[in-house]
């Protein structure tokens, strides 16, 4: 199963929009898609609520959780809920637990798309550890561009610390730009 993590530690750059549209695109291509919304704002969950499965995103950070795919339409959502915020204060072992639970579910899904929060915490690190691919949407403006260095340091640091050198960084995807800016 390909696990594509949409990540940037800056808010408002289009992570959720990209995650939702990527999931729909893959489902329309007849792939079995798992969407995990680990952003407590739960915008992806609100958009995809009709595809909600029986497993919450926060539960996937607990050992031995089985993900049951929905049969209809090829899309299964593990929705966000308020308990996600508690995860960032939980045991560091949860960082690798998401990866373990996704490995168990890999024969039931072709792809997994994970929408991450706009902050670096246990949830985001756990998602990067579980990722086979990382894609970072950015706005082409000063604050977003300044954050690229930190984003890259995080991705590379997680790869090194958790032995995930096989994770592919797909790149930076400009999601908005100002046509009047000289930059």
C-alpha positions in Angstrom: 0.0 0.0 0.0 1.3 3.4 -0.9 1.0 5.8 2.0 1.0 9.5 0.9 1.3 12.0 3.7 0.3 15.6 2.9 2.5 17.6 5.3 3.5 21.1 6.0 3.9 22.7 9.4 2.2 25.9 8.1 -1.5 26.2 8.2 -3.7 27.3 5.3 -1.5 26.1 2.5 -4.0 23.6 1.0 -3.1 20.3 2.8 -6.7 19.2 3.3 -7.9 20.3 -0.1 -5.0 18.3 -1.7 -5.6 15.3 0.5 -9.4 15.1 -0.3 -9.0 15.6 -4.0 -6.1 13.1 -4.2 -8.3 10.5 -2.4 -11.3 11.1 -4.7 -9.0 10.9 -7.8 -7.6 7.6 -6.7 -11.0 6.2 -5.8 -12.4 7.2 -9.2 -9.4 5.3 -10.7 -10.9 2.2 -8.9 -8.3 2.1 -6.2 -9.2 1.1 -2.6 -8.3 4.2 -0.6 -8.0 4.8 3.1 -8.1 8.4 4.2 -6.8 9.3 7.6 -7.5 12.7 9.0 -5.1 13.4 11.9 -5.9 17.2 11.9 -8.2 17.9 14.9 -9.8 20.7 12.9 -11.4 17.7 11.0 -12.1 19.5 7.7 -11.2 16.4 5.7 -13.6 14.4 7.9 -16.3 17.0 7.4 -15.9 16.8 3.6 -15.7 13.0 3.4 -18.1 12.1 6.3 -20.2 9.9 4.0 -17.2 7.6 3.7 -16.5 7.3 7.4 -15.6 3.8 8.6 -15.7 2.4 12.1 -12.2 3.3 13.0 -11.2 6.8 14.3 -7.9 8.3 13.3 -6.8 8.5 16.9 -7.4 4.8 17.4 -4.8 4.0 14.7 -2.1 5.2 17.1 -3.0 2.4 19.5 -1.6 -1.1 19.1 -3.4 -3.8 17.3 -6.2 -1.8 15.7 -7.9 -3.4 12.7 -9.2 -1.1 9.9 -12.3 -2.4 8.3 -12.7 -1.1 4.8 -16.1 0.1 3.5 -17.3 -1.9 0.6 -19.0 0.9 -1.4 -17.2 3.4 -3.6 -13.6 2.3 -2.7 -13.1 5.0 -0.1 -12.8 4.6 3.7 -12.3 7.5 6.1 -10.7 7.2 9.5 -12.1 10.5 10.8 -10.6 13.0 13.1 -12.1 13.7 16.6 -11.2 15.8 19.6 -9.1 13.0 21.1 -6.4 13.6 18.5 -5.0 16.5 20.5 -4.2 14.2 23.4 -2.0 12.1 21.2 0.7 14.7 21.1 1.1 14.3 24.9 1.0 10.5 24.8 3.7 7.8 24.9 6.4 8.2 22.1 5.8 4.5 21.2 2.7 5.7 19.4 5.0 7.1 16.7 5.6 3.7 15.2 2.2 2.2 16.1 0.5 4.0 13.1 3.0 2.4 10.8 2.4 -1.0 12.3 -1.4 -0.8 12.0 -1.1 0.4 8.4 1.1 -2.6 7.6 -1.6 -4.9 8.9 -4.2 -3.2 6.7 -2.0 -3.0 3.6 -3.7 -6.0 1.9 -7.1 -4.3 2.2 -6.1 -0.9 0.5 -4.1 0.1 -2.5 -3.4 3.6 -1.2 -3.6 5.6 2.0 -3.8 9.4 2.1 -3.1 11.2 5.4 -4.0 14.8 6.1 -1.8 16.2 8.8 -2.1 19.1 11.2 -0.2 22.4 10.7 2.2 21.6 13.6 5.0 19.3 14.4 4.0 16.8 17.1 3.7 13.1 17.7 0.9 12.8 15.2 2.8 14.4 12.4 6.0 12.5 13.2 4.0 9.2 13.3 2.5 10.0 9.9 6.0 10.7 8.4 7.3 7.5 9.8 4.4 5.6 8.2 4.8 7.4 4.9 6.0 5.8 1.7 5.6 9.3 0.0 5.5 12.9 1.3 4.0 15.8 -0.6 4.1 19.4 0.7 1.8 22.0 -0.6 3.1 25.6 -0.1 1.9 29.1 -0.9 4.4 31.1 -2.9 4.8 33.9 -0.3 7.5 34.8 2.2 6.3 33.0 5.3 5.6 29.7 3.5 8.9 29.8 1.7 10.8 30.5 5.0 9.2 27.4 6.4 10.5 25.1 3.7 13.9 24.6 5.4 12.2 23.5 8.6 9.9 21.2 6.7 12.8 19.6 4.9 14.8 19.2 8.1 11.8 17.4 9.7 11.3 15.0 6.8 15.0 14.2 6.6 15.3 13.9 10.4 12.4 11.5 10.6 13.9 9.4 7.7 17.2 9.2 9.5 16.0 8.6 13.0 13.4 5.9 12.1 15.3 4.3 9.2 12.9 5.4 6.6 15.3 6.3 3.8 13.0 4.6 1.3 10.4 7.3 1.9 10.1 9.4 -1.3 9.7 13.2 -1.0 7.5 14.0 -4.0 8.3 17.7 -3.7 6.7 21.1 -2.9 3.4 21.7 -4.7 2.6 25.4 -5.1 -1.1 25.7 -4.2 -1.5 29.5 -4.5 0.4 32.4 -5.7 0.0 36.2 -6.0 0.2 37.2 -9.7 0.9 40.8 -8.7 4.0 39.9 -6.6 7.4 40.4 -8.4 8.6 37.1 -6.8 
